[in-house]
Amino acid sequence: MFGVNLFLWTAAYTDSEAHLIPMVKELGFDCVEIPLISLMPFLWRRRKHFLRKTGLR
C-alpha cells in the first residue's frame, strides 16, 4: 500500500483543493493523507464520501 500527503501540493486543504484527491488516485496511490494545518471548519462526512468514491483511504 502506498500513500501520499497532500503537502506535496498544498499546505492547507480546503474545498478548492478537492481536485487533488482524484489526481492522487490517477497517480496510482492507495491512500491519501490530508494536511489539517488550519482549524477552519472541515466537512468530514463530505470528504469521507469523496474518498470512498475514488477508492482511496
Buried (B, 14 or more C-beta within 10 A) or exposed (E): EEEBEBEEBBEEBEEEBEEBBBBBBEEEBEBBBBBEEEEEEEEEEEBEEBBEEBEBE
